[in-house]
Amino acid sequence: MNNLKTVLLLGLLSGLLLMGGEALGGRQGLYMGLGLAVLMNAAGYFFSDKIALRMYSAVPVSPTENTRVYGRVGPMTMNLCQRMDLPMPKLWLIQDPSPNAFATGRNPAHASVAVTAGLLELMNDRELEGVIAHELGHVSNRDILVSSIAATIGAAITMLARMAFWFGGRSGDDEDNGGGFLSGVLMLVLAPIAALLIQMAISRTREFGADAAAARYTGSPDGLISALRKLEGASRRVPMDATPATAHMFIINPLSGGALLKLFSTHPSTDQRIARLAALR
């Protein structure tokens, strides 16, 4: 059901991009929107992991690099990968006191899992296993690819909306372009909001799926439930210096804020996630 919902939402997001292209330049604009989507998806597919890891100054964790961290995270990750039939991902450390983690990479063979120093300090081994299993759940479900596609299409929609505002709608089939400015204003305001709402719905759907995978492959939801409870409080006390464009990647929203941010959150509420996990006992 989660996969079907994601496919439908991605289709809706792509349709919005094509509609934006058509509003900007008729049939030519539609083709331009399609070409832009393909180009941006290809860039996101091949380079999003490198960009994200560089953005947070992540350093490698391996048997020869950051060996103390590897001694704790490496065997745990390897054991989970064997249970989930996944290749071992590259491991990374982010020197940030805010507890968090994310997975990235275009497919399981090119996956990376990054954890913050704050996460390692806060979690016991059972909780850390739940967090790592959640991230590997994203890898197994190919959520990184899905999120990258959604994010790049959303960015293309926003770009087209701005172009439509400045240049107006241009349709070769319409002799009267009087509505061009109005269509440009509507595109500028409504299209990015619609794209953002769809992106958030996709992200929330995939978080529930990764939580369920963690419960299944660790043998119990309790480790992740305990981790989420700790993360909820600690991430508010020590917010992470993260960009909104990458907030969807983390196990818990790294951005702090009030009711408006919650309304536009990329993650389900922690209470919702814990309730769903508790139902799996």
C-alpha positions as CSV (number, residue, x, y, z in Angstrom):
1,M,0.0,0.0,0.0
2,N,2.9,2.4,0.8
3,N,4.5,1.7,-2.5
4,L,1.3,2.3,-4.4
5,K,0.7,5.5,-2.6
6,T,4.2,6.7,-3.4
7,V,3.8,5.9,-7.1
8,L,0.6,7.8,-7.3
9,L,2.1,10.8,-5.5
10,L,5.1,10.8,-7.8
11,G,2.8,10.7,-10.8
12,L,0.9,13.6,-9.4
13,L,4.1,15.6,-8.8
14,S,5.4,14.8,-12.4
15,G,2.0,15.9,-13.8
16,L,2.2,19.2,-11.9
17,L,5.6,19.8,-13.5
18,L,4.3,19.1,-17.0
19,M,1.3,21.3,-16.4
20,G,3.6,24.1,-15.3
21,G,5.7,23.7,-18.4
22,E,2.5,23.9,-20.6
23,A,1.3,27.0,-18.7
24,L,4.7,28.6,-19.4
25,G,5.0,27.8,-23.0
26,G,2.3,25.7,-24.5
27,R,3.4,22.4,-26.0
28,Q,7.0,23.6,-26.2
29,G,6.8,24.4,-22.5
30,L,5.5,21.0,-21.7
31,Y,8.4,19.4,-23.5
32,M,10.7,21.8,-21.7
33,G,9.2,20.7,-18.4
34,L,9.6,17.0,-19.2
35,G,13.3,17.6,-20.3
36,L,14.0,19.5,-17.1
37,A,12.5,16.7,-15.0
38,V,14.6,14.1,-16.7
39,L,17.8,16.2,-16.4
40,M,17.3,17.0,-12.8
41,N,16.3,13.4,-11.9
42,A,19.5,12.1,-13.5
43,A,21.6,14.6,-11.6
44,G,19.8,13.7,-8.3
45,Y,20.2,10.0,-9.0
46,F,24.0,10.1,-9.5
47,F,25.2,12.9,-7.3
48,S,22.7,13.5,-4.4
49,D,24.6,11.2,-2.0
50,K,28.0,12.9,-2.6
51,I,26.4,16.4,-2.2
52,A,24.6,15.5,1.1
53,L,27.7,13.9,2.6
54,R,29.9,16.8,1.6
55,M,27.3,19.3,2.9
56,Y,27.6,17.9,6.4
57,S,31.4,17.3,6.3
58,A,30.9,13.6,6.8
59,V,34.1,11.6,7.4
60,P,34.5,7.8,6.5
61,V,34.1,5.1,9.2
62,S,35.9,1.9,8.3
63,P,38.2,-0.7,9.9
64,T,41.1,1.7,9.2
65,E,39.3,5.1,9.6
66,N,37.6,6.2,12.8
67,T,38.1,2.7,14.1
68,R,36.5,3.4,17.5
69,V,33.3,4.4,15.9
70,Y,33.5,1.5,13.4
71,G,34.0,-1.0,16.3
72,R,30.6,0.0,17.6
73,V,28.6,0.6,14.4
74,G,30.3,-1.7,11.9
75,P,29.5,-5.2,13.3
76,M,25.9,-4.1,14.1
77,T,25.4,-2.8,10.6
78,M,26.9,-5.9,9.0
79,N,24.7,-8.2,11.1
80,L,21.6,-6.2,10.0
81,C,22.6,-6.3,6.4
82,Q,22.9,-10.1,6.5
83,R,19.4,-10.3,7.9
84,M,18.0,-7.9,5.3
85,D,20.0,-9.4,2.4
86,L,21.8,-6.1,1.7
87,P,25.3,-5.3,0.7
88,M,27.3,-3.5,3.4
89,P,26.9,0.3,3.0
90,K,29.6,2.8,3.5
91,L,29.6,4.3,7.0
92,W,30.1,8.0,7.8
93,L,30.4,10.1,10.9
94,I,29.1,13.7,11.1
95,Q,30.8,15.7,13.9
96,D,27.6,17.3,15.2
97,P,26.3,17.2,18.8
98,S,22.7,17.0,17.6
99,P,21.6,13.3,17.5
100,N,20.5,12.2,14.1
101,A,21.2,9.8,11.2
102,F,20.4,9.5,7.5
103,A,20.9,7.1,4.6
104,T,21.8,8.1,1.1
105,G,22.8,6.6,-2.2
106,R,21.1,5.7,-5.5
107,N,20.6,2.0,-4.8
108,P,21.6,-0.7,-2.2
109,A,25.0,-1.3,-3.9
110,H,25.9,2.4,-3.6
111,A,24.4,3.2,-0.2
112,S,25.8,5.2,2.7
113,V,24.6,5.5,6.2
114,A,25.7,8.5,8.3
115,V,25.4,9.0,12.0
116,T,26.2,12.1,14.1
117,A,28.5,12.1,17.1
118,G,25.5,13.2,19.2
119,L,23.6,10.1,18.2
120,L,26.4,7.8,19.3
121,E,26.7,9.6,22.6
122,L,22.9,9.5,23.3
123,M,22.0,5.9,22.3
124,N,22.6,2.6,23.9
125,D,23.4,-0.3,21.6
126,R,19.8,-1.5,21.4
127,E,18.5,1.9,20.4
128,L,21.4,2.5,18.0
129,E,20.5,-0.9,16.3
130,G,17.0,0.4,15.9
131,V,18.2,3.6,14.2
132,I,20.6,1.8,11.9
133,A,17.9,-0.7,11.0
134,H,15.6,2.2,10.1
135,E,18.2,3.7,7.8
136,L,18.8,0.3,6.2
137,G,15.0,0.0,5.8
138,H,15.2,3.1,3.6
139,V,18.0,1.5,1.6
140,S,16.1,-1.7,1.1
141,N,12.9,0.1,0.1
142,R,15.0,2.4,-2.3
143,D,13.5,5.4,-0.5
144,I,16.6,7.5,-1.2
145,L,16.0,7.3,-4.9
146,V,12.3,8.1,-4.4
147,S,13.0,11.1,-2.2
148,S,15.7,12.4,-4.6
149,I,13.2,12.2,-7.5
150,A,10.5,13.9,-5.6
151,A,12.9,16.7,-4.4
152,T,14.4,17.3,-7.9
153,I,10.9,17.5,-9.5
154,G,9.8,19.8,-6.8
155,A,12.7,22.1,-7.4
156,A,12.0,22.0,-11.2
157,I,8.4,23.0,-10.5
158,T,9.5,25.9,-8.3
159,M,11.9,27.0,-11.1
160,L,9.2,26.9,-13.7
161,A,6.8,28.8,-11.5
162,R,9.3,31.6,-11.2
163,M,9.8,31.6,-14.9
164,A,6.1,31.7,-15.5
165,F,5.8,34.7,-13.2
166,W,8.4,36.7,-14.9
167,F,7.6,35.8,-18.5
168,G,3.9,34.9,-18.3
169,G,2.1,32.1,-19.9
170,R,2.8,31.7,-23.6
171,S,0.7,29.3,-25.6
172,G,1.0,29.1,-29.3
173,D,-2.6,28.1,-29.5
174,D,-3.8,31.3,-27.8
175,E,-4.0,34.6,-29.7
176,D,-4.9,36.5,-26.5
177,N,-2.1,36.4,-23.9
178,G,-3.9,38.7,-21.5
179,G,-4.1,35.9,-19.0
180,G,-0.4,35.4,-19.0
181,F,0.4,37.5,-16.0
182,L,-2.4,36.0,-14.0
183,S,-1.3,32.4,-14.9
184,G,2.2,33.4,-13.9
185,V,1.1,34.6,-10.5
186,L,-1.0,31.5,-9.9
187,M,2.0,29.3,-10.9
188,L,4.3,31.3,-8.6
189,V,2.1,30.9,-5.6
190,L,0.2,27.6,-6.0
191,A,2.6,25.3,-7.9
192,P,5.5,25.3,-5.3
193,I,3.0,24.8,-2.4
194,A,1.3,21.9,-4.2
195,A,4.7,20.4,-5.0
196,L,5.9,20.8,-1.4
197,L,2.7,19.2,0.0
198,I,3.2,16.1,-2.3
199,Q,6.9,15.8,-1.4
200,M,6.0,15.8,2.3
201,A,3.3,13.2,1.8
202,I,5.8,10.9,0.1
203,S,8.4,11.5,2.8
204,R,5.9,10.7,5.6
205,T,4.8,7.5,3.9
206,R,8.4,6.3,3.5
207,E,9.2,7.0,7.2
208,F,6.5,4.6,8.4
209,G,7.8,1.9,6.0
210,A,11.4,2.2,7.3
211,D,10.1,2.1,10.9
212,A,8.3,-1.1,10.2
213,A,11.4,-2.6,8.5
214,A,13.5,-1.8,11.6
215,A,11.0,-3.5,13.9
216,R,10.9,-6.6,11.7
217,Y,14.7,-7.0,11.3
218,T,15.7,-6.2,14.8
219,G,13.0,-8.6,16.1
220,S,11.2,-6.0,18.2
221,P,10.0,-2.4,17.8
222,D,11.2,-1.5,21.4
223,G,14.7,-0.4,20.5
224,L,13.5,2.1,17.9
225,I,10.6,3.3,20.1
226,S,13.1,4.1,22.8
227,A,15.4,5.8,20.3
228,L,12.6,7.9,18.9
229,R,11.6,9.1,22.4
230,K,15.2,10.2,23.1
231,L,15.6,11.8,19.7
232,E,12.4,13.8,20.1
233,G,13.6,15.6,23.2
234,A,17.3,15.8,22.4
235,S,16.9,17.1,18.8
236,R,14.9,20.0,20.2
237,R,17.4,20.8,22.9
238,V,20.3,20.7,20.4
239,P,18.9,21.5,16.9
240,M,21.1,20.6,14.0
241,D,22.4,23.1,11.5
242,A,20.6,21.5,8.6
243,T,19.2,22.8,5.4
244,P,15.4,22.4,4.7
245,A,16.3,20.7,1.4
246,T,17.8,17.8,3.2
247,A,15.5,17.6,6.2
248,H,13.6,14.7,4.8
249,M,16.7,12.5,4.8
250,F,17.1,12.3,8.6
251,I,15.5,9.8,10.9
252,I,13.9,12.7,12.8
253,N,13.3,16.3,11.5
254,P,16.6,18.2,12.3
255,L,14.9,21.6,12.1
256,S,13.3,23.2,15.2
257,G,10.3,25.4,14.9
258,G,6.7,26.0,16.0
259,A,3.3,25.0,14.7
260,L,3.9,26.2,11.2
261,L,7.0,24.0,10.7
262,K,5.0,21.0,12.1
263,L,2.3,21.7,9.5
264,F,4.8,21.5,6.7
265,S,6.9,18.7,8.3
266,T,8.6,16.0,6.2
267,H,8.1,13.5,9.0
268,P,5.1,12.1,10.8
269,S,4.8,13.1,14.4
270,T,6.9,11.0,16.8
271,D,3.8,10.0,18.7
272,Q,2.3,8.6,15.4
273,R,5.4,6.7,14.7
274,I,5.6,5.2,18.2
275,A,1.9,4.3,18.1
276,R,2.4,2.4,14.8
277,L,5.5,0.7,16.1
278,A,3.8,-0.3,19.4
279,A,1.0,-2.0,17.3
280,L,3.7,-4.3,15.8
281,R,4.5,-5.9,19.2
